Amino acid sequence: MSHPKIRRRPDRRVPALAVATVLLILGALGLWWSIIAVTHQEALTGLDALVELTWGAPILVALAVLFALIGLVLIVLALKPGRAAVVEMTVPDAGTHQKTVLTTRGLGRIASAEAERVDGTVSTRANARPNRVKLSVSTVAPGTKEVQRELSGRIQDRFSSMGLRRSPRVSVNTTKKEKR
């Protein structure tokens, strides 16, 4: 089993948003229904059919099974780890071709370190995935397009020389700074 820091956590926004939306709608309907009943000083209409239901009624059993299945799916989605956020590489000096992995955070750090070595670079920020590295660079150099081409070439050469199984695409975005 791999270390937890090289596992991407699953995106929990969609299940959380779905549950939150359903709960918000149910809460709003319940509040609206209650306010109408209190202001008109009458019993809640529509609940007459519920009085006759027992806990073993088919509709209640079906709703319970449905809610249990939805809950089970949401729990599995929350606990299932994502794919490993790594890139395979071969170790060049190990004699035999041994394989190891490099995390995407490591790819981003390598790209940032290469960018920092270029004259005129003020700051860098990298966003890396196994197949793509996006680099944002602030520079004081007059020609940002030349800096962009040079950085992209240097980082791509660096990744190629590392023995990565699949070299990620590199995109560089440069912004001009007036002063350091």
LINHU-V694606 format. One record per residue. RES is the residue in one letter. PHI is phi in whole degrees, 0 to 359 (none if undefined). OMEGA is omega in degrees with one decimal (NA if undefined). Layout:
# LINHU-V694606
res: <RES & RES>
phi: <PHI & PHI>
omega: <OMEGA & OMEGA>
This chain:
# LINHU-V694606
res: <M & S & H & P & K & I & R & R & R & P & D & R & R & V & P & A & L & A & V & A & T & V & L & L & I & L & G & A & L & G & L & W & W & S & I & I & A & V & T & H & Q & E & A & L & T & G & L & D & A & L & V & E & L & T & W & G & A & P & I & L & V & A & L & A & V & L & F & A & L & I & G & L & V & L & I & V & L & A & L & K & P & G & R & A & A & V & V & E & M & T & V & P & D & A & G & T & H & Q & K & T & V & L & T & T & R & G & L & G & R & I & A & S & A & E & A & E & R & V & D & G & T & V & S & T & R & A & N & A & R & P & N & R & V & K & L & S & V & S & T & V & A & P & G & T & K & E & V & Q & R & E & L & S & G & R & I & Q & D & R & F & S & S & M & G & L & R & R & S & P & R & V & S & V & N & T & T & K & K & E & K & R>
phi: <none & 274 & 295 & 299 & 285 & 261 & 259 & 282 & 282 & 293 & 284 & 263 & 293 & 294 & 297 & 294 & 294 & 295 & 295 & 296 & 294 & 298 & 295 & 296 & 295 & 297 & 295 & 295 & 295 & 297 & 294 & 297 & 297 & 292 & 296 & 299 & 293 & 288 & 292 & 267 & 51 & 224 & 291 & 294 & 282 & 96 & 265 & 298 & 288 & 286 & 295 & 278 & 281 & 251 & 294 & 267 & 296 & 303 & 293 & 290 & 295 & 296 & 295 & 296 & 295 & 299 & 294 & 294 & 294 & 298 & 297 & 297 & 297 & 294 & 293 & 297 & 297 & 285 & 266 & 290 & 288 & 277 & 293 & 292 & 268 & 224 & 236 & 287 & 211 & 260 & 275 & 288 & 260 & 268 & 82 & 278 & 281 & 270 & 252 & 216 & 233 & 235 & 288 & 294 & 298 & 297 & 300 & 296 & 293 & 296 & 297 & 295 & 295 & 295 & 292 & 294 & 282 & 276 & 297 & 95 & 282 & 265 & 209 & 223 & 213 & 244 & 236 & 243 & 229 & 302 & 250 & 205 & 233 & 254 & 236 & 253 & 235 & 259 & 222 & 258 & 294 & 292 & 255 & 290 & 294 & 294 & 298 & 299 & 295 & 296 & 297 & 300 & 295 & 296 & 291 & 296 & 296 & 298 & 296 & 294 & 281 & 276 & 82 & 291 & 298 & 224 & 286 & 287 & 288 & 242 & 235 & 241 & 244 & 248 & 234 & 271 & 253 & 280 & 226 & 284>
omega: <-176.5 & 178.6 & -175.6 & -177.0 & 176.4 & 173.9 & 173.9 & 176.3 & 179.6 & 179.6 & -175.8 & -176.9 & -176.0 & 177.7 & 179.8 & 178.5 & 178.7 & 179.8 & -179.8 & 179.0 & 178.6 & 179.1 & 177.8 & 180.0 & 178.4 & 178.4 & 179.2 & 177.4 & 178.3 & 178.6 & 179.9 & 179.9 & -179.8 & -180.0 & 177.6 & -178.2 & -178.3 & -178.4 & 178.7 & 178.6 & 177.9 & 178.6 & 179.3 & -179.7 & 179.4 & -179.7 & -179.1 & -179.3 & -179.5 & -179.1 & -176.8 & -177.5 & 172.6 & -179.2 & 179.9 & -179.5 & -177.2 & -178.8 & 178.7 & 177.2 & 179.2 & 177.5 & 178.9 & 178.2 & 178.8 & 179.6 & 177.4 & 178.0 & 177.2 & 178.1 & 178.5 & 178.3 & -180.0 & 177.7 & 178.9 & 178.5 & -179.0 & -174.3 & -176.6 & 179.1 & 178.7 & 177.2 & 177.9 & -179.8 & -175.9 & 173.8 & 179.2 & 176.4 & 175.5 & 179.6 & -173.1 & -173.7 & -174.7 & -178.3 & 174.1 & -178.6 & 176.0 & -179.2 & 175.6 & 179.6 & 175.6 & -178.4 & 177.6 & 174.8 & 176.5 & 175.9 & 179.2 & 179.1 & 177.7 & 179.2 & 178.2 & 179.9 & 177.0 & 179.6 & 179.6 & -178.4 & -179.4 & 179.2 & 177.9 & 179.9 & 179.7 & 180.0 & 178.9 & 173.3 & -176.2 & 173.4 & -172.2 & 170.4 & -178.0 & -177.6 & -176.4 & 174.7 & 175.6 & -177.0 & 174.4 & -174.4 & 170.4 & -175.2 & 174.4 & 179.8 & -177.2 & -178.0 & -176.9 & 178.9 & 178.6 & 178.0 & -179.8 & 179.4 & -178.6 & 179.4 & -179.4 & 178.9 & -179.3 & -177.8 & 178.5 & 176.8 & 179.5 & 178.5 & 179.7 & -177.6 & -175.9 & -179.1 & 177.8 & 179.6 & 176.6 & -177.5 & -178.6 & 173.8 & -178.8 & 172.6 & -176.3 & 175.4 & -178.0 & 172.8 & -176.8 & 174.0 & -179.4 & -178.2 & 175.0 & NA>
